[in-house]
Amino acid sequence: MEASTDGRAAAPAAERAGGPPVVPIGERLALSVEEAGALLGISRDLAYDLVARGELPSVRLGRRVVVPRKALEDALGRLADAG
């Protein structure tokens, strides 16, 4: 967190601008497709291809596509058990 001129910690920019609070990636219930791909160590394009093929679990929220963390962990566990 940034320090303000009076020595107190300043709020993150998104919170100061009236945007949603910034939640650390480890605490989020869902990830963007890009974030899920990065955690898996795959490219953004491959992550989107896997979502399109239904191999990477995803949910559409309005125009946005997110990957539920629990569904991702469960899918990886099933694949590891089968492999």
TARAGI-V639126 format. One record per residue. N is the residue number from 1. RES is the residue in one small letter. NEAR is the number of other C-alpha atoms within 8 Angstrom. D_LAST is the distance of its C-alpha to the last C-alpha in Angstrom with 2 decimals. Layout:
n->N res->RES near->NEAR d_last->D_LAST
n->N res->RES near->NEAR d_last->D_LAST
This chain:
n->1 res->m near->6 d_last->42.62
n->2 res->e near->7 d_last->45.74
n->3 res->a near->9 d_last->49.08
n->4 res->s near->8 d_last->52.02
n->5 res->t near->5 d_last->55.47
n->6 res->d near->5 d_last->56.61
n->7 res->g near->6 d_last->53.82
n->8 res->r near->7 d_last->51.77
n->9 res->a near->8 d_last->48.15
n->10 res->a near->8 d_last->47.99
n->11 res->a near->8 d_last->45.55
n->12 res->p near->9 d_last->42.80
n->13 res->a near->6 d_last->44.07
n->14 res->a near->10 d_last->42.18
n->15 res->e near->11 d_last->43.80
n->16 res->r near->8 d_last->47.21
n->17 res->a near->6 d_last->47.06
n->18 res->g near->6 d_last->46.45
n->19 res->g near->7 d_last->42.83
n->20 res->p near->6 d_last->39.98
n->21 res->p near->6 d_last->39.21
n->22 res->v near->7 d_last->36.67
n->23 res->v near->6 d_last->33.63
n->24 res->p near->6 d_last->31.33
n->25 res->i near->6 d_last->27.85
n->26 res->g near->4 d_last->26.37
n->27 res->e near->6 d_last->28.52
n->28 res->r near->9 d_last->28.02
n->29 res->l near->7 d_last->26.49
n->30 res->a near->8 d_last->25.55
n->31 res->l near->13 d_last->25.01
n->32 res->s near->9 d_last->26.28
n->33 res->v near->12 d_last->23.90
n->34 res->e near->10 d_last->24.99
n->35 res->e near->8 d_last->24.32
n->36 res->a near->11 d_last->20.79
n->37 res->g near->13 d_last->20.17
n->38 res->a near->10 d_last->21.82
n->39 res->l near->7 d_last->19.77
n->40 res->l near->6 d_last->16.53
n->41 res->g near->6 d_last->18.27
n->42 res->i near->9 d_last->18.64
n->43 res->s near->9 d_last->21.98
n->44 res->r near->10 d_last->24.04
n->45 res->d near->6 d_last->24.13
n->46 res->l near->9 d_last->20.38
n->47 res->a near->14 d_last->20.17
n->48 res->y near->9 d_last->22.96
n->49 res->d near->8 d_last->21.43
n->50 res->l near->10 d_last->18.22
n->51 res->v near->11 d_last->20.66
n->52 res->a near->7 d_last->22.73
n->53 res->r near->7 d_last->19.90
n->54 res->g near->8 d_last->18.86
n->55 res->e near->7 d_last->15.35
n->56 res->l near->11 d_last->16.68
n->57 res->p near->11 d_last->18.54
n->58 res->s near->10 d_last->22.22
n->59 res->v near->8 d_last->25.67
n->60 res->r near->8 d_last->28.97
n->61 res->l near->7 d_last->31.81
n->62 res->g near->5 d_last->34.88
n->63 res->r near->5 d_last->34.33
n->64 res->r near->6 d_last->31.59
n->65 res->v near->11 d_last->27.82
n->66 res->v near->12 d_last->25.90
n->67 res->v near->15 d_last->22.34
n->68 res->p near->12 d_last->22.46
n->69 res->r near->10 d_last->21.00
n->70 res->k near->7 d_last->19.82
n->71 res->a near->9 d_last->18.10
n->72 res->l near->11 d_last->16.33
n->73 res->e near->8 d_last->15.24
n->74 res->d near->8 d_last->14.18
n->75 res->a near->10 d_last->12.16
n->76 res->l near->8 d_last->10.34
n->77 res->g near->8 d_last->9.86
n->78 res->r near->8 d_last->8.52
n->79 res->l near->8 d_last->5.94
n->80 res->a near->7 d_last->5.14
n->81 res->d near->6 d_last->5.59
n->82 res->a near->5 d_last->3.80
n->83 res->g near->4 d_last->0.00
